[in-house]
Amino acid sequence: MNADDLRALQAPLKTRYRVEPASARITLRATGSLDGEGIACRVDTGRALVEAGLHPATGGTGLQACSGDMLLEALAACAGVTFKAVATALGITVRGGVVTAEGDLDFRGTLGVDRDAPVGFTAIRLAFAVDTDADPDQLASLLKLTERYCVVFQTLARAPALTASLSAGR
């Protein structure tokens, strides 16, 4: 796909969203099943079924996906897609590369060992290593626009209102 193909693909969507702003508002949903054995949650991604469980640092076997890993995987995936879309739109050729998302956790907080230890990531780093002939200014624009338009990056950077609820019974 080139920049013209991308613009042609997105043009009717952009027009619709300008004319009907409400049509651009969509609720994405992930659902997990708590049925089954052990301390696990089965999540239907729409493409495959993923079983999430405890990280080995909290007693897990390592055979199930860790939700922290899944968060970083979502960031890497979203940033990678956004990066390629932005590069295409700017006419920057990227022959290949790697996007890496890594985060620091202190499992003392998660396990309640130390009340002062944080629960959750204390730092997340996103890095790109790419094969391109783009100049430094183009690379700076590419990174800036990727950060700006990556849904997961922006969600983490600007924590949304978050609520939890619980209901019993089926």
Wavefront OBJ file of the C-alpha trace (Angstrom):
o trace
v 0.000 0.000 0.000
v 1.238 3.479 -0.809
v 0.209 6.905 0.471
v -2.382 7.389 -2.294
v -3.964 3.984 -1.573
v -4.122 4.801 2.142
v -5.676 8.213 1.523
v -8.245 6.685 -0.848
v -9.108 4.035 1.711
v -9.500 6.507 4.563
v -11.055 9.462 2.667
v -14.694 8.262 2.822
v -14.297 7.457 6.521
v -12.866 10.888 7.286
v -15.666 12.552 5.324
v -18.321 10.558 7.152
v -16.775 11.356 10.544
v -16.689 15.083 9.718
v -20.329 15.054 8.612
v -21.547 12.617 11.287
v -19.193 12.939 14.282
v -21.215 10.431 16.305
v -20.466 7.720 13.728
v -16.789 7.887 14.726
v -17.544 6.919 18.316
v -17.294 3.167 18.779
v -17.056 1.058 21.910
v -14.499 -1.719 21.704
v -15.004 -4.643 24.033
v -12.966 -7.531 25.340
v -14.656 -10.381 27.143
v -13.124 -13.042 29.317
v -14.590 -16.238 30.716
v -13.903 -17.189 34.323
v -15.200 -20.729 33.756
v -12.700 -23.553 33.832
v -9.930 -24.859 36.007
v -7.261 -22.998 37.923
v -6.542 -19.315 38.258
v -7.130 -18.309 34.661
v -9.350 -16.184 32.440
v -10.077 -17.074 28.823
v -10.201 -14.024 26.577
v -11.714 -14.118 23.113
v -9.695 -11.729 20.968
v -12.009 -12.126 17.992
v -9.178 -13.902 16.201
v -8.136 -16.492 18.747
v -8.809 -17.574 22.282
v -6.157 -16.527 24.781
v -5.950 -17.932 28.283
v -4.462 -15.483 30.742
v -3.052 -16.618 34.049
v -0.647 -15.695 36.754
v 2.850 -14.559 35.812
v 5.541 -16.952 37.065
v 6.695 -14.208 39.455
v 3.303 -14.530 41.191
v 3.039 -18.317 41.140
v 1.988 -18.993 37.558
v 3.324 -21.791 35.403
v 4.253 -19.588 32.449
v 2.004 -21.665 30.187
v -0.695 -18.976 30.131
v -0.455 -15.436 28.867
v 0.332 -12.801 31.476
v -1.968 -9.786 31.329
v 1.027 -7.462 31.733
v 2.630 -9.062 28.691
v -0.669 -8.695 26.844
v -0.769 -4.977 27.635
v 2.753 -4.537 26.248
v 1.868 -6.682 23.226
v -1.157 -4.459 22.564
v 1.076 -1.384 22.771
v 3.674 -2.876 20.420
v 0.999 -3.983 17.953
v -0.840 -0.655 17.948
v 2.368 1.364 17.731
v 3.685 -0.846 14.932
v 0.517 -0.475 12.854
v 0.370 3.258 13.522
v 4.060 3.647 12.659
v 3.593 1.879 9.315
v 0.443 3.877 8.500
v 2.164 7.174 9.295
v 5.255 6.188 7.299
v 3.026 5.279 4.363
v 1.094 8.554 4.605
v 4.351 10.538 4.711
v 5.848 8.578 1.823
v 8.692 7.241 4.001
v 9.930 3.830 2.946
v 10.456 1.452 5.839
v 11.967 -1.812 4.642
v 11.580 -3.548 7.982
v 12.301 -3.252 11.640
v 11.278 -4.087 15.163
v 9.046 -2.345 17.689
v 9.652 -3.206 21.335
v 7.522 -2.368 24.351
v 8.950 -3.130 27.768
v 7.750 -2.263 31.215
v 9.023 -2.392 34.777
v 7.020 -4.088 37.533
v 7.660 -4.667 41.225
v 5.802 -7.852 42.125
v 5.989 -7.027 45.842
v 3.082 -4.657 45.233
v 0.989 -7.165 43.298
v 1.483 -9.836 45.955
v 0.877 -7.459 48.861
v 4.349 -8.051 50.272
v 5.090 -4.330 50.611
v 2.232 -1.835 50.842
v 4.541 0.915 49.597
v 5.519 -1.026 46.464
v 3.446 0.061 43.458
v 0.959 -2.268 41.786
v 1.333 -2.037 38.030
v 3.949 -0.759 35.663
v 6.179 2.006 36.989
v 7.716 2.695 33.582
v 6.991 1.622 30.024
v 9.392 2.139 27.136
v 8.503 1.925 23.455
v 11.338 1.682 20.939
v 11.594 1.316 17.184
v 14.617 0.013 15.283
v 13.930 0.390 11.578
v 15.603 -0.104 8.235
v 14.992 3.135 6.353
v 16.801 5.873 4.481
v 14.690 8.567 6.154
v 16.614 11.577 7.406
v 16.618 12.613 11.094
v 13.839 15.190 10.603
v 11.608 12.616 8.907
v 12.322 10.123 11.695
v 11.455 12.722 14.345
v 8.142 13.460 12.577
v 7.438 9.757 12.211
v 7.938 9.125 15.930
v 5.986 12.233 16.975
v 3.003 11.322 14.784
v 3.116 7.674 15.845
v 2.938 8.753 19.488
v 0.109 11.154 18.676
v -2.080 8.696 16.769
v -1.380 5.381 18.525
v -4.537 4.572 20.490
v -2.845 2.387 23.106
v 0.066 4.810 23.593
v -2.306 7.731 24.106
v -4.539 5.698 26.419
v -1.560 4.901 28.631
v -0.179 8.441 28.423
v -3.514 10.052 29.321
v -5.183 7.681 31.728
v -8.880 7.533 30.897
v -11.674 7.514 33.438
v -11.697 3.955 34.700
v -14.426 2.226 36.665
v -15.065 -1.314 37.837
v -18.336 -2.966 38.788
v -19.403 -6.328 40.104
v -22.665 -8.220 39.888
v -23.407 -11.706 41.142
v -25.569 -14.391 39.581
v -26.036 -15.484 36.039
l 1 2 3 4 5 6 7 8 9 10 11 12 13 14 15 16 17 18 19 20 21 22 23 24 25 26 27 28 29 30 31 32 33 34 35 36 37 38 39 40 41 42 43 44 45 46 47 48 49 50 51 52 53 54 55 56 57 58 59 60 61 62 63 64 65 66 67 68 69 70 71 72 73 74 75 76 77 78 79 80 81 82 83 84 85 86 87 88 89 90 91 92 93 94 95 96 97 98 99 100 101 102 103 104 105 106 107 108 109 110 111 112 113 114 115 116 117 118 119 120 121 122 123 124 125 126 127 128 129 130 131 132 133 134 135 136 137 138 139 140 141 142 143 144 145 146 147 148 149 150 151 152 153 154 155 156 157 158 159 160 161 162 163 164 165 166 167 168 169 170
